[in-house]
Amino acid sequence: FPVTIPICPTQPSPDCAIEVALLTGSMSQAEKREIQSRIKSGEIDFVIGTHALLSEAVEFKDLGLVIVDEQHRFGVEQRDALRAKADVPPHLLVMTATPIPRTVAITVFGDLDISTLSELPLGRTPITTHLVNAMTKPKYLERAWQRIKEEVAAGHQAYVVAPIVTGK
């Protein structure tokens, strides 16, 4: 990074390419300053980055699209900070594969359109999801924990999603 990607492979030319750069907090100060300068001037068309993009030193010439992967790790304040870097509110695409309650609430009650990717990447093992109601089937919960132990012992991953709601 940065790289130039031709977007017109049949007639390559400088007018037919996009400049892509990476900006992360682990880059040297000199690297960061160079990328920040090129973002501000508009020389960089597409920037990929970490929370380093939220830095006050990062200024966009014309921020038009923000794509946030694993949006549950990216809070409301961070999204607002990015939007504030644009003269006109940018388009926003948030993605997640983690069905946490906050993500569901943002989707249901927020101003979001839903797109669903229903196919796994080639060669990806299908994911199995099970719902266990601990209140009505406590024995099922015991078995679910046992299955999690079995899967982890076999070198697999398991995730538990449990909404916490208290009413005092």
Buried (B, 14 or more C-beta within 10 A) or exposed (E): BBEEEEEEEEEEEEEEBEBBBBBBEEBEEEBBEBBBEBBBEEEBBEBEBEEBBBBEEBEBEEBEEBEBEEBBEBEEEBBEBBBEBBEEEBEBBBEBEEEBEBBEEBBEEEEEEEEEEEEEEEEEEEEEEEEBEEEEEEEEBEEBEEBBEEEEEEEEEEEEEEEEEEEE
